[in-house]
Amino acid sequence: MTTITNTPASADELGTLLAQIATLTKQADAIKDSMKDIASKGGATVFEGALFKASYVEANRSVTDWKKLASDLGISADKIAEYQRDGNTFCHLASITRSRQQKNGKCPVQINDWVDTAVLDAAK
C-alpha cells in the first residue's frame, strides 16, 4: 500500500497523474476500437500477447424499465411494495490475506451473501 502525504506538490502530482491516465485511456480505447473493428468484420476475436490476452465478445443486452412498466400497467406503489424484499443487505467480502494464483496475478478469496440488516445494525 502506498503512503500518501499531503504537500503543496500533491495537487501537481495528482494533476499529472490524471493527465497521464487520460492519455493512457485514449490509447487503450484506440486499441480496443481497432480490435473491435477486426473482430466485428469476421477477423480474430482473441488477441494474445506475451503477458495478456484480450477477447472480443458481443453481447446484446436489454434493460427493462420496471418503474415505467408498472406505471403503464396501472400498478400502484402499494401493490409493488407487496413484492419488494427489504431488510437484507448484499455483502461482498474479499480477503486481503488469502488469494489464489492465476495467470494474470493473485485473485483474493471472496464471498457474496445477503445479510439481514438488523444483524449489521447490531454490529455497529
Backbone bond lengths (Angstrom), bond angles and torsions (degrees), N, CA, C in turn:
res aa  C-N    CA-C-N  psi(-1)  N-CA   C-N-CA  omega(-1)  CA-C   N-CA-C  phi
1 M - - - 1.440 - - 1.525 108.32 -
2 T 1.316 117.43 138.48 1.449 122.45 179.99 1.518 109.92 -86.44
3 T 1.329 116.47 136.15 1.453 120.86 175.78 1.525 107.82 -88.93
4 I 1.316 116.88 127.83 1.458 122.46 -178.12 1.526 108.67 -104.74
5 T 1.303 115.67 128.35 1.464 120.06 173.82 1.511 107.86 -117.16
6 N 1.306 116.03 138.86 1.458 121.33 -179.80 1.514 109.57 -90.51
7 T 1.304 115.52 115.91 1.460 121.50 176.67 1.513 107.07 -132.21
8 P 1.325 117.85 169.72 1.466 118.82 176.59 1.527 112.78 -57.50
9 A 1.334 116.91 -27.06 1.464 119.96 179.94 1.531 112.32 -78.99
10 S 1.336 117.61 -10.42 1.467 121.05 -177.79 1.525 111.98 -59.48
11 A 1.317 117.59 -40.49 1.469 120.83 179.92 1.525 110.11 -63.88
12 D 1.340 116.28 -40.38 1.466 119.42 178.36 1.524 110.95 -66.66
13 E 1.333 116.41 -41.28 1.462 120.61 179.35 1.527 109.91 -63.52
14 L 1.342 116.23 -43.79 1.460 120.34 178.64 1.524 110.50 -61.32
15 G 1.318 117.07 -46.44 1.467 120.64 179.59 1.518 112.01 -60.26
16 T 1.328 116.48 -41.09 1.464 121.19 179.04 1.523 110.53 -64.66
17 L 1.331 116.35 -44.99 1.464 120.12 179.14 1.526 111.36 -62.41
18 L 1.324 117.25 -43.81 1.466 120.38 179.77 1.524 111.41 -64.10
19 A 1.331 117.34 -36.73 1.469 120.84 176.86 1.528 110.22 -65.80
20 Q 1.340 116.69 -41.28 1.467 120.15 177.74 1.523 110.70 -64.38
21 I 1.336 116.49 -41.50 1.466 120.70 178.55 1.526 109.77 -61.23
22 A 1.324 117.85 -42.92 1.467 121.75 179.71 1.529 110.51 -61.11
23 T 1.330 116.50 -43.66 1.463 121.05 179.55 1.528 110.31 -64.74
24 L 1.328 116.63 -45.87 1.464 120.65 179.75 1.525 111.59 -65.18
25 T 1.330 117.46 -36.92 1.466 121.34 177.87 1.525 110.48 -63.07
26 K 1.330 116.73 -42.18 1.472 120.26 177.70 1.525 110.79 -62.50
27 Q 1.337 116.79 -42.19 1.455 120.70 178.56 1.530 110.79 -64.04
28 A 1.332 116.91 -44.80 1.466 121.15 179.40 1.524 110.55 -62.77
29 D 1.344 116.94 -42.29 1.465 120.45 179.44 1.525 111.23 -62.90
30 A 1.331 116.98 -38.27 1.468 120.69 178.76 1.531 110.58 -64.65
31 I 1.339 116.57 -41.05 1.467 120.22 178.11 1.520 110.06 -66.04
32 K 1.343 117.33 -43.95 1.467 120.60 178.89 1.521 110.99 -61.86
33 D 1.341 116.96 -42.43 1.467 120.48 179.04 1.526 111.03 -61.52
34 S 1.326 116.44 -40.54 1.461 120.98 178.52 1.530 110.57 -63.73
35 M 1.336 116.90 -43.59 1.462 120.63 178.06 1.524 111.04 -63.74
36 K 1.349 116.34 -41.47 1.474 120.28 178.21 1.515 110.66 -61.50
37 D 1.346 116.99 -42.81 1.467 120.64 179.67 1.524 111.16 -60.47
38 I 1.328 116.46 -45.32 1.471 120.74 -179.83 1.525 109.91 -63.04
39 A 1.342 117.08 -48.42 1.464 121.22 -176.26 1.524 112.08 -67.42
40 S 1.321 117.59 -40.37 1.465 119.80 -177.28 1.525 112.65 -72.24
41 K 1.335 116.97 -14.71 1.468 120.90 176.89 1.522 111.78 -97.17
42 G 1.344 115.82 15.00 1.453 120.08 176.51 1.514 114.04 92.55
43 G 1.302 117.73 5.81 1.472 120.62 179.18 1.519 111.26 -83.66
44 A 1.313 114.94 -158.78 1.468 121.50 -178.29 1.521 110.79 -59.98
45 T 1.335 115.82 144.77 1.466 120.63 175.00 1.525 111.21 -112.87
46 V 1.332 115.83 -7.53 1.459 121.10 176.85 1.518 107.98 -123.82
47 F 1.327 115.74 129.16 1.455 122.29 -178.40 1.522 106.74 -121.30
48 E 1.336 116.02 111.09 1.455 120.59 -173.38 1.521 110.42 -112.03
49 G 1.331 114.85 125.21 1.450 121.01 176.36 1.516 109.87 -107.08
50 A 1.335 116.52 -169.87 1.459 120.71 -179.95 1.525 111.20 -71.81
51 L 1.351 117.38 -31.39 1.463 121.35 -176.21 1.523 114.10 -112.67
52 F 1.328 117.10 -31.11 1.458 120.72 -173.61 1.518 110.97 -132.43
53 K 1.314 113.75 160.46 1.458 121.88 177.97 1.526 107.06 -130.75
54 A 1.331 116.93 131.05 1.467 122.03 178.12 1.519 108.34 -117.72
55 S 1.326 116.27 138.19 1.462 121.45 179.27 1.521 109.39 -122.63
56 Y 1.320 115.57 142.18 1.460 121.78 174.88 1.519 107.40 -99.79
57 V 1.325 116.38 121.91 1.456 121.65 178.41 1.513 107.30 -128.06
58 E 1.314 115.43 127.74 1.460 119.85 178.74 1.517 108.41 -98.29
59 A 1.318 115.93 126.08 1.463 120.58 -179.68 1.521 109.06 -131.30
60 N 1.294 116.00 126.29 1.455 121.15 176.14 1.518 107.98 -97.77
61 R 1.316 115.74 109.29 1.464 120.11 -177.72 1.518 109.62 -111.86
62 S 1.293 115.29 149.17 1.456 120.09 172.82 1.520 108.11 -130.23
63 V 1.303 115.59 150.38 1.459 121.50 -179.14 1.520 107.95 -121.68
64 T 1.315 116.41 132.28 1.460 121.25 178.97 1.523 109.15 -92.67
65 D 1.314 116.24 128.33 1.462 121.57 175.60 1.528 106.99 -86.24
66 W 1.348 115.14 87.36 1.458 121.21 -174.17 1.523 112.17 -63.59
67 K 1.314 116.76 -34.21 1.465 120.06 -179.76 1.537 110.27 -64.94
68 K 1.338 116.53 -44.49 1.464 120.73 179.31 1.529 110.35 -67.87
69 L 1.328 116.75 -40.61 1.458 120.65 178.95 1.524 110.81 -59.43
70 A 1.337 116.48 -47.32 1.466 120.53 179.34 1.520 110.79 -61.36
71 S 1.322 116.20 -41.16 1.464 120.73 179.09 1.528 110.71 -63.69
72 D 1.340 117.00 -46.48 1.469 121.21 -179.50 1.526 112.01 -63.91
73 L 1.335 116.79 -31.79 1.463 120.21 179.84 1.523 112.37 -87.40
74 G 1.338 116.10 -1.95 1.464 120.31 178.05 1.515 113.91 73.08
75 I 1.312 117.02 28.69 1.468 120.50 179.86 1.525 108.26 -85.96
76 S 1.325 116.37 125.50 1.461 121.01 -176.52 1.528 111.61 -74.20
77 A 1.322 115.26 159.00 1.465 121.24 177.89 1.525 110.68 -62.19
78 D 1.334 117.16 -34.61 1.462 120.74 178.22 1.529 111.36 -64.65
79 K 1.330 116.13 -40.20 1.463 120.23 179.09 1.530 110.53 -66.50
80 I 1.333 116.37 -40.88 1.468 120.64 178.13 1.526 109.85 -62.99
81 A 1.325 117.03 -39.88 1.471 121.73 -179.36 1.527 111.89 -59.51
82 E 1.333 116.73 -29.33 1.464 120.47 178.26 1.531 111.90 -63.01
83 Y 1.323 116.54 -26.27 1.455 121.40 -175.99 1.529 113.20 -102.83
84 Q 1.313 116.90 -0.82 1.457 119.97 -179.82 1.515 110.27 -85.18
85 R 1.321 114.59 144.45 1.453 120.83 177.69 1.522 107.20 -111.75
86 D 1.301 116.15 123.36 1.452 119.15 175.86 1.521 108.22 -135.67
87 G 1.293 115.76 173.75 1.446 119.61 -176.11 1.518 112.16 98.33
88 N 1.331 116.59 -3.17 1.459 120.46 178.19 1.521 109.95 -123.93
89 T 1.312 116.26 146.70 1.462 123.01 178.25 1.518 107.85 -121.49
90 F 1.327 116.38 132.99 1.459 120.48 177.73 1.520 108.43 -79.46
91 C 1.325 117.03 124.94 1.467 122.05 -178.35 1.523 110.25 -116.76
92 H 1.312 115.49 136.05 1.460 122.28 174.36 1.519 107.08 -120.99
93 L 1.318 116.28 120.91 1.455 121.41 -179.44 1.521 108.92 -116.38
94 A 1.338 116.02 132.37 1.460 121.64 176.73 1.523 108.16 -127.07
95 S 1.316 115.95 129.33 1.457 121.38 -178.76 1.523 111.01 -72.86
96 I 1.324 115.81 141.59 1.468 119.09 174.52 1.534 109.82 -101.02
97 T 1.340 117.00 -0.96 1.464 119.91 -179.20 1.527 113.18 -117.60
98 R 1.335 118.69 -23.22 1.466 121.68 -179.39 1.520 109.85 -115.19
99 S 1.336 116.07 136.34 1.457 119.50 179.94 1.521 110.43 -152.69
100 R 1.347 114.81 166.27 1.466 122.38 174.75 1.524 107.52 -110.66
101 Q 1.308 116.81 140.16 1.456 120.51 176.82 1.522 108.29 -81.59
102 Q 1.347 116.47 129.50 1.451 122.05 175.94 1.522 108.19 -124.58
103 K 1.333 116.72 173.95 1.470 120.54 -179.29 1.528 112.15 -54.98
104 N 1.333 115.81 -41.21 1.459 119.86 -174.82 1.523 113.46 -97.33
105 G 1.315 117.72 14.88 1.459 120.26 177.47 1.514 111.81 129.61
106 K 1.304 115.60 -165.42 1.458 121.19 -178.01 1.525 110.43 -90.36
107 C 1.330 115.90 138.50 1.455 122.78 177.72 1.520 107.48 -115.48
108 P 1.357 118.05 121.39 1.461 119.07 -177.64 1.526 112.45 -65.90
109 V 1.333 115.58 148.77 1.460 120.92 173.73 1.525 106.77 -66.63
110 Q 1.338 116.64 132.64 1.461 120.82 -173.96 1.522 110.76 -134.39
111 I 1.337 115.02 158.27 1.459 121.60 174.39 1.529 108.22 -148.01
112 N 1.310 115.73 143.92 1.471 122.56 175.84 1.523 107.86 -122.97
113 D 1.336 116.09 143.17 1.459 118.40 176.83 1.528 109.51 -166.53
114 W 1.323 115.32 159.38 1.457 121.83 172.51 1.521 107.85 -88.95
115 V 1.323 117.25 129.46 1.460 122.19 -179.86 1.515 108.28 -119.64
116 D 1.325 116.53 134.32 1.462 120.64 179.33 1.523 109.45 -59.69
117 T 1.324 117.58 130.71 1.455 122.45 -177.79 1.517 111.57 -59.40
118 A 1.331 118.23 -33.87 1.467 121.28 178.73 1.526 111.23 -62.07
119 V 1.338 116.73 -35.86 1.463 120.64 178.19 1.523 110.17 -66.67
120 L 1.332 116.06 -41.90 1.464 119.55 178.26 1.528 111.62 -66.21
121 D 1.335 116.42 -40.73 1.472 119.90 178.55 1.520 111.51 -63.44
122 A 1.335 116.63 -38.77 1.469 120.86 179.56 1.518 111.62 -67.25
123 A 1.330 116.82 -27.14 1.473 120.39 -178.14 1.526 112.19 -80.44
124 K 1.320 118.22 -10.80 1.480 121.17 -177.41 1.497 111.75 -71.50
